[in-house]
Amino acid sequence: MEIFSSLIRRCKNNEREAFDALLKRYEKQLYGICYSFTLNKEEALDTLQEVYLKVFRSIKNFEETRPFYPWLKKIAVNTALNHRRDGRKYRCFSLDESGPDGGGILLETVCSGDNVEEEVLARETEALLIKFIGELPETHRMALTLRYREKMSYEEIAAAMNLPLGTVKNGVFRARGALKKQLERCGILEV
């Protein structure tokens, strides 16, 4: 913990190496938040860059007695929300590109020796799920993402999104219901 506090103090003194080391620790988590909100690699990287800039500008105001990651996550969530409010358009998920987990493209899957049919069906289901999540209202999508991808509690989500706890719970409930209906319509989920 002392090493971590030292790293933050060095960041507050504008040491570039310390800042790089600090953000390197959380790069995957922050990228995951950005990607799950934008559903696009380039847009996620743009949003992540904005997160880094905001952290760099505001690290001097960070209170070292508080946990760092929740503060960092809140900046990422707010940046993703602001990015969306700016009216930027995001394209749909494509099976021709790698996903956020670094998974291969569909062409590589078809050429592999694995069970191609199962893999293709899994990727189609994933693509539909990502598409349906992208169609959810902004607050529902973000609450769902933070709950299940980032494993945040409802209270943490409410604090990060500056929303009442009941609104967050309702948003997650409605998002799950909407996804269930969409998957049922596609024949992927049977009641």
N, C-alpha and C positions, 0 to 999 in steps of 0.2 A: 504494500500500500504506500510505503514511503517513496518507493521508486516512482510510482504513478503520480504522487503529489509533486515530486521533483520535476517530472515531465511537464505537468501543467504549469508549474511556476516558470519553467524555461519557455514554455509557449507564451506566457504572459510577458516575457522579456523579448518577445519577437525572434526567438531562435527557430529558424526554418527547419532544421533537422529534427527538433523536438516536435514541432507541429506535424511534420511528415510521419514521424514514428507514432504519434498519438492517433492520427486518423487512419494509419495503416491497420491498427488494431481493430477498427470498426468498419473498415471499407466494405466487407461482404454484407454485413447487416444493413448498412446504409444504402448500398446498391439494391439490396432486396426490397427495401421499402420503396425506393424510387421506381424500380422496375414494376413492382406489383401495382403501383398506382398508374404509371404511364403505359405499361404493356408494350414498351418499345425500347430497344437497347440504346439507341442514340438519344432519345428523350430522357431516358433514365440517367445516362451519363451527363447530359446537360443539367439536369436537376441536381445530381450529385455534386457537380462543380459549384452550383449555387449554394448548396449546403456547406461545402468547404469554405467558400468565401464568407458566408454568414458566421460560421464558427470562428474563422480567423479574426473577423471584425469584433466579435463579442466575447472572445475567450477572456479578455481582461475583466469582464464583469462576472465571470463564473465564480461562484462561492465554493471554495475548495472543500468545505465541510459537507457539501451535498454530493450525492452520487452523480457521477459524470454521464453515464450512458443514458439515463432517462432525460437529462438535459439535452444531450445530443440528439436523441430520438425525437424529442419535441421539435427541435429545429428542422429535422428532416421532414416530419409530418407537415409542419407549417409551410415549409418551402414547396413541398409537393402540392399542397392545397393552393398556394399562391400561383404556382406554375400553371395549374389547371384554370384558375380564375383569370389568368392573363389571356385566356381564349385560344391557347395553342391547341392545334388539332393533332390528335394521335391516330396513327393508322392501326389497323387490327393486327393481331398476332399472325405471323406467317409461318407456315410449316417449312419454308425454305431457309429459315435462319435458326441459329442456336438459341435455346432458351436461356433464362437467367442462371440456371444450374449448370450451364456449359454443355448440355446434352447435344448430341449430333443432329444434323438435319435429316429429314425424312429419307432423302436419297441414300444416305449412309446406312440407315436402318434397313431399307429394302435390300441393300447389297450385303448385309451381314448374314451370318449363319444362324442367327437367333430365330425364334418363332416370329416371323414377319407379321402374320395376321394379328397376333395379340399386340405386338408393338405398334402397328399402324392404328389399331382400334384405340389403344391407350393414348396415342398422340392426337387422334381425332377428338377423343373425349376431352383431353387437356385443352386443345384449341377451342372447343366449344365452351368449356368452362371459363376459360380466360375471356372469350368474347362476351359471355353472359355477365361475368363480373364487370367487364368494361361498360356494360349497358346500365348497370345499377346507378342510382343517384349517388352523387359524390360523397356525401356523408356516410351512406350505407356501405359503399365500396371501401372507403378508408377504414371505417370501424371494423368491418369484416376482415380486412387485410391485417390490421394491427392485432386483432383477436387471435386469428388462426395462424398467420405466418410468423408474426413477431411474438406470439404467446403472451400478450399483455393482458392484464386484468381489466375489467370494465372501468375500474376507478382510474387506472393509468391512462386508458384511452380517453376517458372524459377529460382528464387534466391535459393530455397532449393536444386534444382537439378543441379545448375550451368549450365543451358542451356539457349540459346536465347529464348525470348518470343515467337517468331514465331514457333520455334521447339516444344515448349510446346503446343501451340494452335493446331498445325498440328497433334501432337501426340494424343491429346484428340479426335480430329475430326476423325482421322483414326481408333482409338480404338473403338469409338462408331459405326462407319461404319462396322467394322469387326464383332463386337458383333451382330449388327442388321442382317447381312448376315447369321451368324451362327444360330441365333434364327429363322430366316425365313426358313432355311434348315431343321430345326427340327420340323417345323410346330407350333412353340410356338408363333411366331409373324407373323401376316398376314398383307400384304401390302394393 
